[in-house]
């Protein structure tokens, strides 16, 4: 890989690890679970 691309990838990995370790990752996970459950309920009502 090119050096700037490798540096950018390393930065993305560090930031994603920081988000996953903190409360922000838990918040994102809870929001995603809520959206998945809501979409499941919505599709269940639509295809009833």
N, CA, C and O atoms as a Maestro MAE file, in Angstrom:
{
 s_m_m2io_version
 :::
 2.0.0
}

f_m_ct {
 s_m_title
 :::
 protein
 m_atom[192] {
  # First column is atom index #
  i_m_mmod_type
  r_m_x_coord
  r_m_y_coord
  r_m_z_coord
  i_m_residue_number
  s_m_chain_name
  s_m_pdb_residue_name
  s_m_pdb_atom_name
  i_m_atomic_number
  :::
  1 25 0.840 -1.193 0.000 1 A "UNK " " N  " 7
  2 3 0.000 0.000 0.000 1 A "UNK " " CA " 6
  3 2 0.875 1.243 0.000 1 A "UNK " " C  " 6
  4 15 2.042 1.214 0.392 1 A "UNK " " O  " 8
  5 25 0.285 2.308 -0.443 2 A "UNK " " N  " 7
  6 3 0.986 3.576 -0.426 2 A "UNK " " CA " 6
  7 2 1.090 4.092 1.004 2 A "UNK " " C  " 6
  8 15 0.188 3.852 1.808 2 A "UNK " " O  " 8
  9 25 2.168 4.792 1.336 3 A "UNK " " N  " 7
  10 3 2.332 5.293 2.711 3 A "UNK " " CA " 6
  11 2 1.177 6.179 3.203 3 A "UNK " " C  " 6
  12 15 0.751 6.000 4.344 3 A "UNK " " O  " 8
  13 25 0.644 7.130 2.406 4 A "UNK " " N  " 7
  14 3 -0.479 7.923 2.926 4 A "UNK " " CA " 6
  15 2 -1.723 7.073 3.178 4 A "UNK " " C  " 6
  16 15 -2.458 7.301 4.139 4 A "UNK " " O  " 8
  17 25 -1.948 6.092 2.305 5 A "UNK " " N  " 7
  18 3 -3.096 5.213 2.486 5 A "UNK " " CA " 6
  19 2 -2.922 4.350 3.732 5 A "UNK " " C  " 6
  20 15 -3.880 4.120 4.470 5 A "UNK " " O  " 8
  21 25 -1.723 3.883 3.960 6 A "UNK " " N  " 7
  22 3 -1.437 3.076 5.152 6 A "UNK " " CA " 6
  23 2 -1.611 3.907 6.420 6 A "UNK " " C  " 6
  24 15 -2.144 3.414 7.413 6 A "UNK " " O  " 8
  25 25 -1.168 5.157 6.394 7 A "UNK " " N  " 7
  26 3 -1.331 6.034 7.553 7 A "UNK " " CA " 6
  27 2 -2.805 6.327 7.809 7 A "UNK " " C  " 6
  28 15 -3.245 6.352 8.958 7 A "UNK " " O  " 8
  29 25 -3.560 6.545 6.749 8 A "UNK " " N  " 7
  30 3 -4.995 6.802 6.909 8 A "UNK " " CA " 6
  31 2 -5.689 5.564 7.464 8 A "UNK " " C  " 6
  32 15 -6.551 5.678 8.336 8 A "UNK " " O  " 8
  33 25 -5.325 4.384 6.972 9 A "UNK " " N  " 7
  34 3 -5.937 3.151 7.461 9 A "UNK " " CA " 6
  35 2 -5.613 2.945 8.940 9 A "UNK " " C  " 6
  36 15 -6.473 2.523 9.713 9 A "UNK " " O  " 8
  37 25 -4.375 3.243 9.331 10 A "UNK " " N  " 7
  38 3 -3.980 3.115 10.735 10 A "UNK " " CA " 6
  39 2 -4.790 4.066 11.606 10 A "UNK " " C  " 6
  40 15 -5.215 3.703 12.703 10 A "UNK " " O  " 8
  41 25 -5.005 5.290 11.113 11 A "UNK " " N  " 7
  42 3 -5.798 6.268 11.857 11 A "UNK " " CA " 6
  43 2 -7.246 5.800 12.010 11 A "UNK " " C  " 6
  44 15 -7.844 5.943 13.076 11 A "UNK " " O  " 8
  45 25 -7.803 5.238 10.931 12 A "UNK " " N  " 7
  46 3 -9.175 4.723 10.985 12 A "UNK " " CA " 6
  47 2 -9.268 3.577 11.994 12 A "UNK " " C  " 6
  48 15 -10.236 3.499 12.750 12 A "UNK " " O  " 8
  49 25 -8.279 2.695 12.011 13 A "UNK " " N  " 7
  50 3 -8.288 1.579 12.962 13 A "UNK " " CA " 6
  51 2 -8.206 2.069 14.402 13 A "UNK " " C  " 6
  52 15 -8.895 1.541 15.274 13 A "UNK " " O  " 8
  53 25 -7.375 3.066 14.658 14 A "UNK " " N  " 7
  54 3 -7.244 3.612 16.014 14 A "UNK " " CA " 6
  55 2 -8.544 4.260 16.458 14 A "UNK " " C  " 6
  56 15 -8.985 4.061 17.590 14 A "UNK " " O  " 8
  57 25 -9.162 5.037 15.572 15 A "UNK " " N  " 7
  58 3 -10.415 5.713 15.919 15 A "UNK " " CA " 6
  59 2 -11.523 4.693 16.146 15 A "UNK " " C  " 6
  60 15 -12.297 4.823 17.094 15 A "UNK " " O  " 8
  61 25 -11.608 3.678 15.287 16 A "UNK " " N  " 7
  62 3 -12.666 2.675 15.455 16 A "UNK " " CA " 6
  63 2 -12.462 1.881 16.738 16 A "UNK " " C  " 6
  64 15 -13.438 1.522 17.396 16 A "UNK " " O  " 8
  65 25 -11.221 1.600 17.108 17 A "UNK " " N  " 7
  66 3 -10.952 0.905 18.369 17 A "UNK " " CA " 6
  67 2 -11.349 1.777 19.556 17 A "UNK " " C  " 6
  68 15 -11.898 1.277 20.538 17 A "UNK " " O  " 8
  69 25 -11.071 3.089 19.470 18 A "UNK " " N  " 7
  70 3 -11.439 4.017 20.542 18 A "UNK " " CA " 6
  71 2 -12.954 4.096 20.691 18 A "UNK " " C  " 6
  72 15 -13.470 4.112 21.809 18 A "UNK " " O  " 8
  73 25 -13.671 4.144 19.564 19 A "UNK " " N  " 7
  74 3 -15.136 4.203 19.609 19 A "UNK " " CA " 6
  75 2 -15.692 2.906 20.188 19 A "UNK " " C  " 6
  76 15 -16.627 2.942 20.987 19 A "UNK " " O  " 8
  77 25 -15.137 1.771 19.800 20 A "UNK " " N  " 7
  78 3 -15.640 0.481 20.260 20 A "UNK " " CA " 6
  79 2 -15.389 0.284 21.751 20 A "UNK " " C  " 6
  80 15 -16.204 -0.340 22.431 20 A "UNK " " O  " 8
  81 25 -14.281 0.803 22.273 21 A "UNK " " N  " 7
  82 3 -13.952 0.622 23.685 21 A "UNK " " CA " 6
  83 2 -14.749 1.544 24.595 21 A "UNK " " C  " 6
  84 15 -14.923 1.230 25.772 21 A "UNK " " O  " 8
  85 25 -15.230 2.651 24.100 22 A "UNK " " N  " 7
  86 3 -15.908 3.629 24.946 22 A "UNK " " CA " 6
  87 2 -17.415 3.465 24.941 22 A "UNK " " C  " 6
  88 15 -17.959 2.520 24.371 22 A "UNK " " O  " 8
  89 25 -18.071 4.408 25.591 23 A "UNK " " N  " 7
  90 3 -19.532 4.377 25.686 23 A "UNK " " CA " 6
  91 2 -20.186 4.722 24.361 23 A "UNK " " C  " 6
  92 15 -21.357 4.406 24.148 23 A "UNK " " O  " 8
  93 25 -19.449 5.363 23.471 24 A "UNK " " N  " 7
  94 3 -20.006 5.722 22.170 24 A "UNK " " CA " 6
  95 2 -20.336 4.457 21.377 24 A "UNK " " C  " 6
  96 15 -21.366 4.393 20.706 24 A "UNK " " O  " 8
  97 25 -19.472 3.465 21.455 25 A "UNK " " N  " 7
  98 3 -19.732 2.203 20.774 25 A "UNK " " CA " 6
  99 2 -20.967 1.501 21.315 25 A "UNK " " C  " 6
  100 15 -21.745 0.919 20.559 25 A "UNK " " O  " 8
  101 25 -21.141 1.561 22.643 26 A "UNK " " N  " 7
  102 3 -22.345 0.972 23.241 26 A "UNK " " CA " 6
  103 2 -23.593 1.708 22.782 26 A "UNK " " C  " 6
  104 15 -24.622 1.087 22.515 26 A "UNK " " O  " 8
  105 25 -23.505 3.020 22.690 27 A "UNK " " N  " 7
  106 3 -24.647 3.817 22.240 27 A "UNK " " CA " 6
  107 2 -24.994 3.494 20.788 27 A "UNK " " C  " 6
  108 15 -26.165 3.327 20.449 27 A "UNK " " O  " 8
  109 25 -23.983 3.406 19.939 28 A "UNK " " N  " 7
  110 3 -24.217 3.070 18.533 28 A "UNK " " CA " 6
  111 2 -24.828 1.672 18.421 28 A "UNK " " C  " 6
  112 15 -25.742 1.454 17.625 28 A "UNK " " O  " 8
  113 25 -24.326 0.727 19.216 29 A "UNK " " N  " 7
  114 3 -24.880 -0.621 19.200 29 A "UNK " " CA " 6
  115 2 -26.330 -0.663 19.652 29 A "UNK " " C  " 6
  116 15 -27.144 -1.371 19.060 29 A "UNK " " O  " 8
  117 25 -26.662 0.096 20.702 30 A "UNK " " N  " 7
  118 3 -28.045 0.130 21.189 30 A "UNK " " CA " 6
  119 2 -28.968 0.747 20.147 30 A "UNK " " C  " 6
  120 15 -30.083 0.267 19.944 30 A "UNK " " O  " 8
  121 25 -28.514 1.798 19.491 31 A "UNK " " N  " 7
  122 3 -29.325 2.437 18.449 31 A "UNK " " CA " 6
  123 2 -29.552 1.470 17.289 31 A "UNK " " C  " 6
  124 15 -30.661 1.373 16.764 31 A "UNK " " O  " 8
  125 25 -28.501 0.755 16.891 32 A "UNK " " N  " 7
  126 3 -28.638 -0.207 15.791 32 A "UNK " " CA " 6
  127 2 -29.602 -1.334 16.159 32 A "UNK " " C  " 6
  128 15 -30.417 -1.744 15.333 32 A "UNK " " O  " 8
  129 25 -29.516 -1.839 17.390 33 A "UNK " " N  " 7
  130 3 -30.449 -2.884 17.814 33 A "UNK " " CA " 6
  131 2 -31.882 -2.380 17.812 33 A "UNK " " C  " 6
  132 15 -32.789 -3.095 17.385 33 A "UNK " " O  " 8
  133 25 -32.100 -1.152 18.285 34 A "UNK " " N  " 7
  134 3 -33.437 -0.576 18.296 34 A "UNK " " CA " 6
  135 2 -33.977 -0.448 16.872 34 A "UNK " " C  " 6
  136 15 -35.143 -0.747 16.617 34 A "UNK " " O  " 8
  137 25 -33.128 -0.006 15.952 35 A "UNK " " N  " 7
  138 3 -33.559 0.146 14.558 35 A "UNK " " CA " 6
  139 2 -33.903 -1.216 13.953 35 A "UNK " " C  " 6
  140 15 -34.898 -1.347 13.240 35 A "UNK " " O  " 8
  141 25 -33.080 -2.229 14.238 36 A "UNK " " N  " 7
  142 3 -33.349 -3.567 13.706 36 A "UNK " " CA " 6
  143 2 -34.672 -4.102 14.243 36 A "UNK " " C  " 6
  144 15 -35.469 -4.655 13.484 36 A "UNK " " O  " 8
  145 25 -34.915 -3.944 15.544 37 A "UNK " " N  " 7
  146 3 -36.175 -4.414 16.125 37 A "UNK " " CA " 6
  147 2 -37.362 -3.645 15.562 37 A "UNK " " C  " 6
  148 15 -38.399 -4.234 15.259 37 A "UNK " " O  " 8
  149 25 -37.215 -2.339 15.423 38 A "UNK " " N  " 7
  150 3 -38.296 -1.518 14.882 38 A "UNK " " CA " 6
  151 2 -38.606 -1.909 13.440 38 A "UNK " " C  " 6
  152 15 -39.771 -2.001 13.056 38 A "UNK " " O  " 8
  153 25 -37.562 -2.140 12.642 39 A "UNK " " N  " 7
  154 3 -37.782 -2.543 11.253 39 A "UNK " " CA " 6
  155 2 -38.444 -3.923 11.188 39 A "UNK " " C  " 6
  156 15 -39.286 -4.164 10.323 39 A "UNK " " O  " 8
  157 25 -38.069 -4.825 12.094 40 A "UNK " " N  " 7
  158 3 -38.713 -6.131 12.131 40 A "UNK " " CA " 6
  159 2 -40.193 -6.027 12.464 40 A "UNK " " C  " 6
  160 15 -41.022 -6.697 11.848 40 A "UNK " " O  " 8
  161 25 -40.524 -5.185 13.438 41 A "UNK " " N  " 7
  162 3 -41.934 -4.972 13.770 41 A "UNK " " CA " 6
  163 2 -42.678 -4.336 12.608 41 A "UNK " " C  " 6
  164 15 -43.798 -4.737 12.291 41 A "UNK " " O  " 8
  165 25 -42.067 -3.356 11.978 42 A "UNK " " N  " 7
  166 3 -42.690 -2.661 10.859 42 A "UNK " " CA " 6
  167 2 -42.949 -3.618 9.699 42 A "UNK " " C  " 6
  168 15 -44.024 -3.600 9.100 42 A "UNK " " O  " 8
  169 25 -41.958 -4.454 9.386 43 A "UNK " " N  " 7
  170 3 -42.136 -5.400 8.284 43 A "UNK " " CA " 6
  171 2 -43.156 -6.474 8.648 43 A "UNK " " C  " 6
  172 15 -43.885 -6.956 7.781 43 A "UNK " " O  " 8
  173 25 -43.212 -6.852 9.927 44 A "UNK " " N  " 7
  174 3 -44.217 -7.810 10.355 44 A "UNK " " CA " 6
  175 2 -45.624 -7.271 10.182 44 A "UNK " " C  " 6
  176 15 -46.533 -8.007 9.797 44 A "UNK " " O  " 8
  177 25 -45.807 -5.991 10.464 45 A "UNK " " N  " 7
  178 3 -47.121 -5.367 10.286 45 A "UNK " " CA " 6
  179 2 -47.435 -5.221 8.800 45 A "UNK " " C  " 6
  180 15 -48.569 -5.447 8.378 45 A "UNK " " O  " 8
  181 25 -46.447 -4.849 8.018 46 A "UNK " " N  " 7
  182 3 -46.675 -4.635 6.586 46 A "UNK " " CA " 6
  183 2 -47.015 -5.939 5.859 46 A "UNK " " C  " 6
  184 15 -47.865 -5.939 4.968 46 A "UNK " " O  " 8
  185 25 -46.368 -7.045 6.224 47 A "UNK " " N  " 7
  186 3 -46.566 -8.312 5.516 47 A "UNK " " CA " 6
  187 2 -47.557 -9.240 6.217 47 A "UNK " " C  " 6
  188 15 -47.602 -10.436 5.929 47 A "UNK " " O  " 8
  189 25 -48.335 -8.698 7.118 48 A "UNK " " N  " 7
  190 3 -49.289 -9.514 7.867 48 A "UNK " " CA " 6
  191 2 -50.407 -10.008 6.978 48 A "UNK " " C  " 6
  192 15 -51.302 -10.712 7.445 48 A "UNK " " O  " 8
  :::
 }
 m_bond[191] {
  # First column is bond index #
  i_m_from
  i_m_to
  i_m_order
  :::
  1 1 2 1
  2 2 3 1
  3 3 4 2
  4 3 5 1
  5 5 6 1
  6 6 7 1
  7 7 8 2
  8 7 9 1
  9 9 10 1
  10 10 11 1
  11 11 12 2
  12 11 13 1
  13 13 14 1
  14 14 15 1
  15 15 16 2
  16 15 17 1
  17 17 18 1
  18 18 19 1
  19 19 20 2
  20 19 21 1
  21 21 22 1
  22 22 23 1
  23 23 24 2
  24 23 25 1
  25 25 26 1
  26 26 27 1
  27 27 28 2
  28 27 29 1
  29 29 30 1
  30 30 31 1
  31 31 32 2
  32 31 33 1
  33 33 34 1
  34 34 35 1
  35 35 36 2
  36 35 37 1
  37 37 38 1
  38 38 39 1
  39 39 40 2
  40 39 41 1
  41 41 42 1
  42 42 43 1
  43 43 44 2
  44 43 45 1
  45 45 46 1
  46 46 47 1
  47 47 48 2
  48 47 49 1
  49 49 50 1
  50 50 51 1
  51 51 52 2
  52 51 53 1
  53 53 54 1
  54 54 55 1
  55 55 56 2
  56 55 57 1
  57 57 58 1
  58 58 59 1
  59 59 60 2
  60 59 61 1
  61 61 62 1
  62 62 63 1
  63 63 64 2
  64 63 65 1
  65 65 66 1
  66 66 67 1
  67 67 68 2
  68 67 69 1
  69 69 70 1
  70 70 71 1
  71 71 72 2
  72 71 73 1
  73 73 74 1
  74 74 75 1
  75 75 76 2
  76 75 77 1
  77 77 78 1
  78 78 79 1
  79 79 80 2
  80 79 81 1
  81 81 82 1
  82 82 83 1
  83 83 84 2
  84 83 85 1
  85 85 86 1
  86 86 87 1
  87 87 88 2
  88 87 89 1
  89 89 90 1
  90 90 91 1
  91 91 92 2
  92 91 93 1
  93 93 94 1
  94 94 95 1
  95 95 96 2
  96 95 97 1
  97 97 98 1
  98 98 99 1
  99 99 100 2
  100 99 101 1
  101 101 102 1
  102 102 103 1
  103 103 104 2
  104 103 105 1
  105 105 106 1
  106 106 107 1
  107 107 108 2
  108 107 109 1
  109 109 110 1
  110 110 111 1
  111 111 112 2
  112 111 113 1
  113 113 114 1
  114 114 115 1
  115 115 116 2
  116 115 117 1
  117 117 118 1
  118 118 119 1
  119 119 120 2
  120 119 121 1
  121 121 122 1
  122 122 123 1
  123 123 124 2
  124 123 125 1
  125 125 126 1
  126 126 127 1
  127 127 128 2
  128 127 129 1
  129 129 130 1
  130 130 131 1
  131 131 132 2
  132 131 133 1
  133 133 134 1
  134 134 135 1
  135 135 136 2
  136 135 137 1
  137 137 138 1
  138 138 139 1
  139 139 140 2
  140 139 141 1
  141 141 142 1
  142 142 143 1
  143 143 144 2
  144 143 145 1
  145 145 146 1
  146 146 147 1
  147 147 148 2
  148 147 149 1
  149 149 150 1
  150 150 151 1
  151 151 152 2
  152 151 153 1
  153 153 154 1
  154 154 155 1
  155 155 156 2
  156 155 157 1
  157 157 158 1
  158 158 159 1
  159 159 160 2
  160 159 161 1
  161 161 162 1
  162 162 163 1
  163 163 164 2
  164 163 165 1
  165 165 166 1
  166 166 167 1
  167 167 168 2
  168 167 169 1
  169 169 170 1
  170 170 171 1
  171 171 172 2
  172 171 173 1
  173 173 174 1
  174 174 175 1
  175 175 176 2
  176 175 177 1
  177 177 178 1
  178 178 179 1
  179 179 180 2
  180 179 181 1
  181 181 182 1
  182 182 183 1
  183 183 184 2
  184 183 185 1
  185 185 186 1
  186 186 187 1
  187 187 188 2
  188 187 189 1
  189 189 190 1
  190 190 191 1
  191 191 192 2
  :::
 }
}
